[in-house]
Amino acid sequence: MILALPPRLSLVLILALSPLVAAPARPNFVFILADDLGYMDIGANNPNTFYETPNIDALAKRGMRFTQGYTACCVCSPTRGSIMTGKYPPRFGITDFIPGMRPGKMLSAPNATQLPLTEVTIAEALRDGGYATFFAGKWHLGVGEFYPGAQGFPADLSGTGQFFYPKSDIPPPDRQDDPKTTDRIVGDAVAFIDSHKDKPFFAYLPFLAPHTPIGARADLVAKYEKKKLAAPPDAWGRERERDVRLVQNHAPYAAMLEQLDTGLGRVFAALERNGLTSRTIVVFMSDNGGLSTSEGHPTSNLPLRAGKGWPYEGGTRVAWIVSAPGITKPGTTCDTPVISTDYYPTLLQLAGLPAQPAQHRDGVSLVPQLRGERTPRGQPLYWHYPHYGNQGGAPHGAIRDGDWKLIEWFEDGAIELYNVPQDISEKTNLAAQQPEKVAALRAKLGAWRKDVGAVMPTPNPNYDPNAKTEPTAKKKNANRTAPKG
């Protein structure tokens, strides 16, 4: 006699008797953050660059370049916080580098000196989802109890100030050979990869290079001093009261960048050696645009205007690469404007973890774009910088909506409007010709400031218009360095 079973029970028996099928392995993540690297510094974006970046360029060939990838601020700490939280900087109170607060005609808005511990960072979300996490390098989001170990990374970190590294009995490389701790970060990362090949991981590598002060190996500097002989001589333009570098020929900067690129090659080789390349998603970006208007003026961002500390494309458009094997078609590009808040929901979706919309409130998952879909982001991009930067910029806000970008200067309410695809160098201010567009974008920008709780600067009663500002750069100052920024 054949016993007929109910359909639901039959399915349960079939699943119980079937051989177990392993769930697909979760991808690993290696998130590489360069410090003050310009969009035009890498060969993948600029075949005529003075610098040599073969490993970064190879990563671009394996993945997707976002040609309009932006940072949430024109300086470092706010951008770093936006990556960690998926929120625009005004929401968590860090709107300048820490400590910031340089006065001018106006007094800066308050600037928090740490990322609140109430924020659930991307590292915490991935850790709670079963990921091992790693940190080595520049945090710049708080010290003491606000260090990376309190935000989802291992607690066993050592460091001073804003720099933290895994504790180790192995002495770090000699400072003369590794002045920006590039090789130390890479060595720690490689050791982590070697010991975590069987568990999904999130490795965050925020490098110190190529930020000033200049720190470069003598042999590499000598290499680029020789190369500089065939490069164009120094040339300078003007951005308000600052000189702006117009050519790339800075040998020490090039040396810092080569050491960084070589180190990344070691990280990629470790992934390959451990059989992890095909299931590791690699992200590469910078925390803001290249430094061109102060502190040594080491690079040029042309044809992008200005650089770090400014609201123009040179200040916030950065090198942005994502290699996601099996998802992104190698060697592709995406021209959708995207911003650093987008990484949080993107990584969660790629990891197969649930979204956390109450946390990454300002991020949009870019998985459709990584799959090759020509999907608009669907939301404008916003910036709020109520401060005076070391680089010459003044308090401002900005919005990028479709092709249009509006900049509002807080000192006097001056407005600039650009059609970015048609005017990538932002030379032609169309505000007078497009009053309706200006009104619409200003209304959106004002509503956004209200939504995120953005704090505005206030008049400075002690402002002295005759006070000296930082000297402008001439050829004799071209290699000048400074510790801030």
Residue pairs with C-beta under 8 A, 6 or more apart in sequence:
5 13
25 200
25 279
26 130
26 131
26 200
26 351
26 352
27 200
27 279
27 280
27 281
27 324
27 350
27 351
28 200
28 201
28 202
28 203
28 271
28 276
28 279
28 280
28 281
29 126
29 131
29 201
29 202
29 203
29 280
29 281
29 282
29 283
29 347
29 350
29 351
30 189
30 203
30 205
30 267
30 271
30 280
30 281
30 282
30 283
31 83
31 202
31 203
31 204
31 205
31 283
31 343
32 205
32 207
32 264
32 267
32 282
32 283
32 284
32 285
33 80
33 83
33 137
33 204
33 205
33 206
33 207
33 285
33 286
33 287
34 207
34 209
34 210
34 260
34 284
34 285
34 286
34 287
34 319
35 76
35 138
35 206
35 207
35 208
35 209
35 210
35 211
35 286
35 287
36 76
36 210
36 211
36 212
36 286
36 287
36 288
36 289
36 290
36 291
36 308
36 485
37 210
37 257
37 286
37 290
37 318
37 319
38 286
38 289
38 290
38 291
38 292
38 299
38 300
38 301
38 304
38 307
38 314
38 318
38 319
39 45
39 46
39 286
39 289
39 290
39 301
39 304
39 313
39 314
39 317
39 318
39 319
40 46
40 49
40 248
40 290
40 299
40 300
40 301
40 302
40 303
40 304
41 49
41 51
41 53
41 210
41 248
41 257
41 290
41 299
41 319
42 49
42 51
42 53
42 56
42 57
42 60
42 319
43 49
43 51
43 52
43 53
43 54
43 56
43 57
44 53
44 56
44 57
44 60
44 61
44 65
44 319
44 321
45 65
45 67
45 319
49 248
50 224
50 227
50 228
50 231
50 247
50 248
50 249
50 250
50 254
51 248
51 253
51 254
51 257
51 258
52 254
52 257
52 258
52 261
53 257
53 258
53 261
54 261
54 265
55 261
55 262
55 264
55 265
55 268
56 261
56 264
56 284
56 319
56 321
58 268
59 264
59 268
59 282
59 284
59 321
59 323
60 321
60 331
61 330
61 331
62 323
62 325
62 330
62 331
63 282
63 321
63 322
63 323
63 324
63 328
63 330
63 332
64 321
64 322
64 323
64 324
64 328
64 329
64 332
64 333
64 334
64 369
64 370
65 320
65 321
65 332
65 333
65 334
66 320
66 321
66 322
66 333
66 334
66 336
66 338
66 366
66 369
67 333
67 334
67 335
68 317
68 335
68 336
68 337
68 338
68 420
69 285
69 317
69 318
69 319
69 320
69 338
69 339
70 316
70 317
70 318
70 337
70 338
70 339
70 340
70 381
70 400
71 79
71 82
71 285
71 286
71 287
71 288
71 289
71 316
71 318
71 339
71 340
72 78
72 79
72 82
72 88
72 89
72 339
72 340
72 341
72 383
73 79
73 82
73 89
73 95
73 288
73 316
73 383
73 385
74 288
74 289
74 308
74 309
74 310
74 311
74 315
74 316
74 383
74 385
74 389
74 393
75 96
75 97
75 100
75 287
75 288
75 308
75 309
75 385
75 389
75 485
76 97
76 140
76 287
76 288
76 485
77 94
77 96
77 97
77 98
77 100
77 140
77 141
78 89
78 94
78 95
78 96
78 97
79 89
79 287
79 288
79 340
80 139
80 140
80 141
80 206
80 287
81 87
81 89
81 92
81 94
81 115
81 141
82 88
82 89
82 339
82 340
82 341
82 362
83 122
83 340
83 341
83 343
83 344
84 115
84 119
84 121
84 122
84 123
84 141
84 151
84 344
85 91
85 92
85 115
85 119
85 120
85 121
85 122
85 341
85 344
85 359
85 360
86 122
86 341
86 342
86 343
86 344
86 345
86 356
86 359
86 360
86 361
86 362
86 363
87 119
87 341
87 359
87 360
87 361
87 362
87 363
88 341
88 362
88 382
88 384
88 452
89 95
89 384
90 384
90 449
90 452
90 453
90 454
90 455
91 361
91 362
91 452
91 453
92 112
92 115
92 116
92 119
93 110
93 111
93 112
93 116
94 111
94 112
94 114
94 115
94 141
95 109
95 111
95 384
95 385
95 386
95 387
95 454
95 455
96 108
96 111
96 385
96 387
96 389
97 140
97 484
97 485
98 111
98 112
98 113
98 114
98 140
98 141
98 142
98 162
99 111
99 113
100 108
100 111
100 387
101 108
101 111
101 387
102 108
102 387
102 388
102 389
102 390
103 388
103 460
103 462
103 463
104 388
104 394
104 395
104 411
104 460
104 463
105 394
105 411
105 459
105 460
105 463
105 465
106 388
106 395
106 410
106 411
106 457
106 458
106 459
106 460
106 463
107 457
107 458
107 459
107 460
108 386
108 387
108 388
108 395
108 457
109 386
109 387
109 395
109 454
109 455
109 456
109 457
109 458
110 455
111 387
113 142
114 141
114 142
114 143
114 146
115 121
115 141
115 142
115 146
115 151
117 145
117 146
117 150
117 151
119 151
119 359
120 356
120 359
121 151
121 152
122 152
122 202
122 343
122 344
122 347
122 348
122 360
123 133
123 135
123 148
123 151
123 152
123 153
123 202
123 204
124 151
124 152
125 152
125 344
125 348
125 353
125 356
125 359
126 133
126 152
126 202
126 347
126 348
126 351
126 353
127 133
127 152
127 202
129 348
129 351
129 353
130 200
131 199
131 200
131 201
131 202
131 351
132 196
132 199
132 200
132 201
132 202
133 152
133 153
133 154
133 201
133 202
133 203
133 204
134 153
134 154
134 166
134 188
134 189
134 192
134 196
134 201
134 202
134 203
134 204
135 148
135 149
135 153
135 154
135 157
135 164
135 166
135 204
135 206
136 164
136 165
136 166
136 184
136 185
136 188
136 189
136 205
137 163
137 164
137 165
137 181
137 185
137 204
137 205
137 206
137 207
137 208
138 162
138 163
138 206
138 207
138 208
139 147
139 148
139 159
139 162
139 163
139 164
139 206
140 162
140 206
141 148
141 151
141 162
143 161
143 162
147 157
147 159
147 164
148 157
148 164
149 155
149 156
149 157
149 164
153 204
154 166
156 166
156 167
157 164
157 165
157 166
157 167
158 164
158 165
158 166
158 167
159 165
163 181
163 208
165 172
165 181
165 184
165 185
165 188
166 188
166 192
168 188
170 187
172 178
172 181
172 184
173 181
173 183
173 184
173 187
176 217
176 218
177 183
177 217
178 184
178 217
178 259
179 215
179 216
179 217
180 207
180 208
180 209
180 210
180 211
180 215
180 216
180 256
180 259
180 260
181 208
182 207
182 208
182 209
182 256
182 259
182 260
182 263
183 259
183 263
185 205
185 207
185 208
185 263
186 205
186 263
186 264
186 266
186 267
189 203
189 205
189 267
189 270
190 266
190 267
190 270
192 201
192 203
193 201
193 203
193 267
193 270
193 271
193 274
193 276
194 270
194 273
194 274
197 274
197 275
197 276
200 351
202 347
205 267
206 287
207 260
207 263
208 215
209 215
209 256
209 257
209 259
209 260
210 253
210 256
210 257
210 260
210 298
210 299
211 291
211 485
212 291
212 295
212 296
212 298
212 481
212 482
212 483
212 485
213 481
213 482
213 483
214 252
214 253
214 256
214 296
214 298
214 479
214 481
215 256
216 252
216 253
216 255
216 256
216 259
217 255
217 259
220 254
220 255
220 258
220 259
221 251
221 252
221 255
223 255
223 258
224 251
224 252
224 254
224 255
224 258
225 251
227 251
227 254
228 249
228 251
231 247
231 248
231 249
232 247
232 249
233 247
233 249
234 245
234 247
234 249
234 475
234 478
235 245
235 246
235 247
236 243
236 244
236 245
236 246
236 473
236 474
237 243
237 244
237 246
238 244
239 293
239 305
239 306
239 310
239 392
240 392
240 394
241 392
241 469
241 472
242 293
242 294
242 391
242 392
242 470
242 472
242 473
243 293
243 297
243 472
243 473
243 474
244 292
244 293
244 297
244 300
244 306
244 307
245 292
245 293
245 297
245 298
245 299
245 300
245 473
245 478
246 300
246 302
247 300
248 299
248 300
250 296
250 298
250 299
250 478
250 479
252 298
252 479
253 298
253 299
264 284
268 277
268 282
271 277
271 280
271 282
277 325
278 325
278 326
279 325
280 325
281 322
281 323
281 324
281 325
281 327
281 347
281 350
282 321
282 322
282 323
283 321
283 322
283 343
284 319
284 320
284 321
284 322
285 318
285 319
285 320
285 321
285 340
286 318
286 319
287 318
288 308
288 309
288 315
288 316
288 318
289 301
289 304
289 306
289 307
289 308
289 310
289 313
289 314
289 315
289 316
289 317
289 318
290 298
290 299
290 300
290 301
290 307
290 308
290 314
291 297
291 298
291 299
291 307
291 308
291 391
291 485
292 298
292 299
292 300
292 301
292 306
292 307
292 308
292 314
293 306
293 307
293 308
293 309
293 310
293 391
293 392
293 473
294 309
294 390
294 391
294 392
294 470
294 473
294 482
295 390
295 391
295 480
295 481
295 482
295 484
295 485
296 473
296 477
296 478
296 479
296 480
296 481
296 482
297 473
297 477
297 478
297 480
299 307
301 307
301 313
301 314
302 425
303 424
303 425
304 312
304 313
304 314
304 317
304 424
304 425
305 312
305 313
305 314
305 425
305 426
305 427
306 312
306 314
306 315
306 393
307 314
307 315
307 391
308 314
308 315
308 389
308 391
308 485
309 315
309 389
309 390
309 391
309 392
309 393
309 485
310 389
310 391
310 392
310 393
311 383
311 385
311 393
311 396
311 398
311 407
312 407
312 426
313 420
313 424
313 425
313 426
315 393
316 383
320 338
322 328
322 366
322 370
324 350
324 370
327 350
327 367
327 370
327 371
328 370
328 371
328 372
329 372
332 372
334 369
334 370
336 366
336 369
336 374
336 375
336 376
336 377
337 377
337 381
337 400
338 364
338 366
338 369
338 377
338 381
339 381
341 360
341 362
341 363
341 364
342 363
342 364
342 365
342 366
342 377
343 363
344 356
344 359
344 360
344 363
345 355
345 356
345 357
345 360
345 363
345 364
345 365
346 363
346 365
346 366
346 367
346 370
348 354
348 355
348 356
348 360
348 365
349 355
349 365
349 367
350 367
350 370
355 365
362 452
364 377
364 378
364 379
366 377
368 375
369 375
380 399
380 400
380 401
380 402
380 444
380 448
381 399
381 400
381 401
382 397
382 398
382 399
382 400
382 445
382 448
382 452
383 396
383 397
383 398
383 399
384 397
384 449
384 452
384 454
385 393
385 395
385 396
385 397
386 395
386 410
386 454
386 455
386 456
386 457
387 395
387 457
388 394
388 395
389 485
390 470
390 482
390 484
390 485
391 485
392 469
392 470
394 409
394 410
394 411
395 409
395 410
395 411
395 457
396 407
396 408
396 409
396 410
397 407
397 408
397 410
397 445
397 449
397 454
398 405
398 406
398 407
398 408
398 445
399 405
399 406
399 441
399 444
399 445
399 448
400 420
401 441
401 444
403 419
403 420
403 421
403 422
404 417
404 418
404 419
404 420
404 437
404 441
405 417
405 418
405 419
405 420
405 426
406 415
406 416
406 417
406 431
406 437
406 438
406 441
406 442
406 445
407 415
407 416
407 417
407 418
408 414
408 415
408 442
408 445
409 415
409 416
410 456
410 457
415 431
415 438
415 442
416 426
416 429
416 431
417 429
417 430
417 431
417 434
417 437
417 438
417 441
418 426
418 428
418 429
418 430
419 430
420 426
430 437
431 438
448 454
449 456
471 477
473 480
